[in-house]
Amino acid sequence: MKALLLLAFGGPGSLEEVESFLVRLFRGRSPSAQQIERVKERYALIGGSSPLRAITGAQAKALERRLNRAKVAFMSYVGMRYGHPLIEEALKEILRDGIHEIVALPMVPFRSRESTGAYIDEVKRVLKEIGNGLDISFVEGWHCHHLFIEAIREKIVEALSEFPSGSRKRVHLLFTAHSLPRAIVEQDPYVGDMEESVRKVREGMEALSNLPWSIAFQSKGRSSEEWIGPEVESVLTGLSGRGIREVLVIPIGFVSDHIEILYDIDILFQKKAESLGMVLKRTRSLNTSELFIEALAQAVEERIGRERS
């Protein structure tokens, strides 16, 4: 039996958990009352909690079922960086269950010290503290897996069908990913991974290759350091100035519904687009789509195959 450990960002399970979530996010520093209230207001607008815990759990179970059709038996777990169940809690649960082989899967497509690297570092930190000799491997670099690309295309086609037929040929595709501090990503493959994924999505479908497109970054932090851009809001302003009125946001750097999707895109960017007289839609999140789960399953199997060879 192997443990399948899905690693995700995490989020508060209720408005009461917002403060403790922020304390972990700020690495122990207490947030101000204004920060707490601002974040609570955002979560209140999307239902009062983050759906990420439930969605990642559903992804883990779907992936477990798919992998268990093969010869290797898996039991799935979820570990979050900043919400419960924490990565530490998940690893201790795996130990209690008597499993000593783990395949860990960061639920982010693009590699970076701040994304995949941060999950790996946290797992290694916990393992060093609990000292147990667990055998662990990580699945990374699936941003160009052909089924991940196909899953994104599927969502784009679905979303384009929601535009009136007469305007579909002029819809502007806006691919987005989470912004990160420039100093962090300059020396890692994050932006290159995103650009490669976008290129593969577009080049495989004639209907997409003929549509105008651009890349933007969203949801940057409030620190004083420089973050990568361009930001979505500035891109929307520029597109409006060129007379573009229909935009489809494709959050290719995200694989689940959470605050960056349900608030930043569905509320914040939607208001921005409306103020510019634009029609803005987005692709549905991958969540537990069959193509996406199959892409992850094959990535896990390929990783195990490399270990055996």
C-alpha positions in Angstrom: 0.0 0.0 0.0 1.2 3.5 -0.9 0.0 6.8 0.4 -1.1 9.4 -2.2 -0.7 12.8 -0.7 -2.3 15.8 -2.5 -0.7 19.1 -1.4 -2.7 22.3 -1.7 -2.7 25.8 -0.4 -5.6 25.6 2.0 -8.1 28.1 3.2 -10.5 28.8 6.1 -13.3 26.4 6.7 -15.4 29.2 8.2 -15.2 32.9 8.8 -14.1 32.1 12.4 -11.0 30.4 11.0 -9.9 33.4 8.9 -7.7 34.8 11.6 -5.8 31.5 12.3 -5.5 31.0 8.6 -3.9 34.4 8.2 -1.5 33.8 11.1 -0.2 30.7 9.3 0.0 32.6 6.0 2.0 35.4 7.7 4.3 32.9 9.3 3.2 33.5 12.8 2.8 37.3 12.6 -0.6 38.5 13.8 -2.8 40.2 11.1 -4.3 43.5 11.8 -8.0 43.8 12.6 -8.4 45.5 9.2 -6.7 42.7 7.4 -8.9 40.1 9.1 -12.1 42.0 8.3 -11.1 42.5 4.7 -10.5 38.8 4.2 -13.6 37.9 6.0 -15.6 40.1 3.7 -14.2 38.3 0.7 -14.9 34.9 2.0 -18.4 36.0 3.0 -19.1 36.9 -0.6 -18.2 33.4 -1.8 -20.2 31.5 0.8 -18.4 32.0 4.1 -15.5 29.5 3.6 -13.0 28.2 1.2 -14.3 25.3 -1.0 -10.7 24.1 -1.5 -10.7 21.5 1.3 -13.7 19.7 -0.1 -12.6 20.0 -3.7 -9.1 18.7 -3.0 -10.6 15.8 -1.0 -12.8 14.9 -3.9 -9.8 15.1 -6.3 -7.9 12.8 -4.0 -10.6 10.2 -3.8 -11.2 10.3 -7.6 -7.5 9.9 -8.2 -7.3 7.1 -5.6 -10.1 5.2 -7.4 -8.5 5.6 -10.8 -5.0 4.5 -9.6 -6.4 1.5 -7.7 -7.5 0.0 -11.0 -3.9 -0.8 -11.6 -1.6 -3.1 -9.7 -0.4 -0.6 -7.1 -2.8 0.1 -4.2 -3.1 3.7 -2.9 -4.8 5.3 0.0 -5.3 9.1 -0.5 -4.7 11.9 1.9 -4.8 15.7 1.7 -2.3 18.1 3.2 -2.6 21.9 3.2 0.1 24.6 3.7 -2.2 27.1 5.5 -5.4 25.3 6.3 -6.6 22.1 7.9 -5.7 19.3 7.4 -2.2 20.7 7.5 0.7 18.9 5.8 2.0 17.9 9.2 -1.4 16.5 10.2 -1.6 14.5 7.0 1.9 13.0 7.4 1.2 11.9 10.9 -2.1 10.3 9.8 -0.2 8.4 7.2 2.2 7.1 9.8 -0.6 6.1 12.1 -2.1 4.1 9.3 1.2 2.2 9.0 2.1 3.3 5.5 5.7 4.1 4.7 5.7 4.9 1.0 4.3 8.2 -0.2 3.7 9.7 -3.6 3.2 13.5 -3.0 1.5 15.6 -5.7 1.5 19.4 -5.4 -1.7 20.6 -7.0 -0.1 23.4 -9.0 0.9 22.9 -12.6 3.8 25.4 -12.8 7.1 24.8 -11.0 8.5 27.4 -8.7 10.3 27.7 -5.4 7.2 29.5 -4.2 4.7 26.9 -5.5 5.9 23.3 -5.9 9.1 24.1 -4.0 7.3 25.4 -1.0 5.2 22.3 -0.7 8.2 20.0 -1.0 10.2 22.1 1.6 7.3 21.8 4.1 7.0 18.1 3.6 10.8 17.7 4.2 10.6 20.0 7.2 7.9 17.9 8.9 9.6 14.6 8.0 12.9 15.9 9.6 11.0 16.8 12.8 9.1 13.5 13.2 12.1 11.4 12.0 10.5 8.3 10.6 12.4 7.1 7.5 9.4 7.5 5.2 10.1 6.8 1.5 8.6 9.8 -0.4 8.7 10.9 -4.0 7.2 14.0 -5.6 5.2 14.4 -8.9 6.1 17.6 -10.7 6.3 18.9 -14.2 2.9 17.8 -15.5 2.0 21.2 -16.9 2.4 19.9 -20.5 0.9 16.5 -20.0 -1.3 16.0 -23.1 -4.4 15.2 -21.0 -3.9 18.3 -18.8 -3.7 20.3 -22.0 -6.8 18.6 -23.4 -8.7 19.2 -20.1 -8.0 22.9 -20.5 -9.1 22.9 -24.1 -12.3 21.2 -23.1 -13.1 23.9 -20.6 -12.3 26.6 -23.2 -14.7 25.1 -25.8 -17.4 24.9 -23.2 -17.0 28.5 -22.2 -16.8 29.8 -25.7 -20.2 28.2 -26.4 -21.7 30.6 -23.8 -20.9 33.6 -26.0 -23.4 34.5 -28.8 -22.4 32.7 -32.0 -21.8 36.0 -33.8 -19.1 37.2 -31.3 -17.2 33.9 -30.7 -14.6 34.6 -33.4 -13.6 37.9 -31.7 -13.4 36.7 -28.1 -10.0 37.5 -26.6 -8.5 34.6 -24.6 -6.8 35.8 -21.4 -4.7 33.1 -19.7 -3.9 33.8 -16.1 -1.8 32.4 -13.2 -1.0 33.6 -9.7 1.5 36.4 -9.6 4.7 35.8 -7.6 7.5 38.1 -6.4 9.8 38.7 -9.4 12.9 38.0 -7.3 11.7 34.5 -6.7 10.6 33.5 -10.2 13.5 35.0 -12.2 15.6 31.9 -11.5 12.9 29.2 -11.8 10.7 27.8 -14.5 7.4 29.3 -13.4 6.7 31.7 -16.3 8.3 29.4 -18.8 6.0 26.5 -17.7 3.0 28.8 -18.1 4.0 30.0 -21.5 4.7 26.4 -22.7 1.3 25.2 -21.5 -0.5 28.1 -23.2 1.4 27.5 -26.4 0.4 23.8 -26.4 -3.2 24.6 -25.6 -3.4 26.9 -28.6 -1.4 25.1 -31.2 -3.5 21.9 -31.0 -6.8 23.5 -32.0 -7.4 25.6 -35.1 -10.5 27.2 -33.4 -8.2 28.5 -30.7 -5.2 29.4 -32.7 -7.2 31.9 -34.7 -8.4 33.8 -31.6 -6.5 36.8 -30.1 -4.9 36.0 -26.8 -2.6 37.3 -24.0 -1.1 36.3 -20.7 -1.7 38.1 -17.3 -1.0 37.5 -13.6 -3.5 37.9 -10.8 -3.9 37.9 -7.0 -0.6 39.4 -6.1 0.3 39.9 -2.5 0.4 43.2 -0.7 4.1 43.2 0.1 6.3 46.1 -1.2 8.5 43.9 -3.4 8.0 43.8 -7.2 5.6 41.1 -8.5 5.4 39.7 -12.0 2.9 41.1 -14.4 1.1 42.4 -16.3 -1.8 42.4 -13.9 -5.3 41.3 -15.2 -6.8 44.7 -14.4 -4.3 46.6 -16.5 -4.6 44.1 -19.4 -8.4 44.6 -19.4 -8.0 48.3 -19.5 -5.6 48.0 -22.5 -7.9 45.6 -24.3 -10.9 48.0 -23.8 -8.8 50.8 -25.2 -8.3 48.7 -28.4 -12.1 48.2 -28.7 -12.2 44.6 -27.5 -15.5 43.8 -25.8 -15.5 40.1 -25.2 -13.0 38.4 -23.0 -12.6 34.8 -21.8 -10.4 34.4 -18.7 -8.7 31.0 -18.6 -7.1 30.6 -15.1 -4.6 28.0 -16.4 -2.4 28.2 -13.3 -5.3 27.1 -11.0 -6.8 23.6 -10.8 -9.6 24.2 -8.3 -12.3 26.7 -7.3 -11.1 28.9 -4.4 -10.8 32.6 -3.4 -8.6 33.5 -6.4 -11.3 32.2 -8.8 -14.5 32.9 -7.0 -13.7 36.3 -5.7 -10.8 37.7 -7.8 -12.2 36.6 -11.2 -15.9 36.2 -10.6 -16.4 39.4 -8.5 -13.4 41.8 -8.7 -12.4 41.3 -12.4 -16.1 41.0 -13.4 -16.7 44.5 -11.9 -13.7 45.9 -13.7 -14.9 44.5 -17.0 -18.4 45.8 -16.5 -17.0 49.3 -15.8 -15.2 49.1 -19.1 -18.3 48.0 -21.0 -16.9 44.5 -21.6 -18.4 41.0 -21.4 -16.1 38.8 -19.3 -16.6 35.1 -18.8 -14.2 32.4 -17.4 -13.6 28.8 -18.0 -14.9 26.4 -15.3 -12.3 25.1 -13.0 -10.9 21.6 -13.6 -11.8 20.4 -10.1 -12.6 16.7 -10.7 -13.0 16.7 -14.5 -12.3 13.2 -15.9 -9.6 14.4 -18.2 -7.8 16.2 -15.4 -7.9 13.2 -13.0 -6.7 10.9 -15.8 -3.8 13.3 -16.5 -2.8 13.3 -12.8 -3.1 9.5 -12.7 -0.8 9.0 -15.6 1.7 11.5 -14.2 1.7 9.5 -10.9 2.1 6.2 -12.8 4.9 7.7 -14.9 6.7 8.8 -11.7 6.4 5.3 -10.2 7.7 3.8 -13.5 10.8 6.0 -13.4 11.5 4.9 -9.9 11.3 1.2 -10.8 13.5 1.5 -13.9 
